[in-house]
Every structure is written in C-alpha cells, then in structure tokens.
C-alpha cells in the first residue's frame, strides 16, 4: 500500500513567510532549515552574510 503525503503539511510557496535581505534588499522566503531560527534570519545567502561588514564601510 502506497501512502500519499499528508495534504495538511504541504504549502504553496506563495503562502510561505517572506523577508527582505538587509544587505542586498532582495526578498527571500522561509526555508525548512530555518524553521527554528526564522526570527534571527537577516540575510538571503552566505554571500550577503559575508558582505554585511563591507556594506557598513
């Protein structure tokens, strides 16, 4: 017997929370790996996280 995924857990990408990167200003959406730290996420990528110091100069 094949089990189908639980439809209650599935979300459309458009329904996910969105933020704006503080370095580049681009919007980015919630990711599963950020589930426990979403309130702390500020940057859309590792590249922007590394460039954060350069933007202040």
C-alpha positions in Angstrom: 0.0 0.0 0.0 1.4 3.4 -1.0 0.8 6.3 1.4 0.1 9.7 -0.1 1.7 12.7 1.6 -0.4 14.5 4.2 -2.0 17.4 2.4 -2.3 19.4 5.6 1.5 19.7 5.8 2.0 20.8 2.2 2.2 24.5 1.5 2.3 26.6 -1.6 5.5 28.7 -2.0 3.4 31.8 -2.2 2.0 31.1 1.3 5.4 31.0 3.0 6.6 33.9 5.1 8.9 36.3 3.3 11.7 38.7 4.4 13.9 41.3 2.7 17.7 40.9 2.9 19.3 43.7 4.9 22.3 43.7 2.6 21.0 43.4 -1.0 17.4 44.3 -0.4 16.1 41.2 -2.3 13.1 39.3 -0.9 13.6 35.7 0.2 11.2 33.1 1.6 11.2 30.8 4.6 13.1 27.5 4.3 12.7 24.3 6.3 16.3 24.6 7.6 15.4 28.0 9.1 12.4 26.6 10.9 13.8 27.0 14.5 15.7 30.3 13.9 13.4 32.2 11.4 13.2 35.2 13.8 17.0 35.5 13.6 17.4 35.2 9.8 18.5 38.5 8.3 20.4 37.5 5.1 19.3 35.8 2.0 22.6 33.9 1.4 26.0 33.2 2.8 27.4 35.8 0.3 25.3 38.5 1.8 26.1 37.4 5.3 29.9 37.7 4.5 29.3 41.1 2.8 27.5 42.6 5.8 30.6 44.2 7.1 31.5 45.8 3.8 28.1 47.5 3.4 28.7 49.5 6.6 32.0 50.9 5.4 
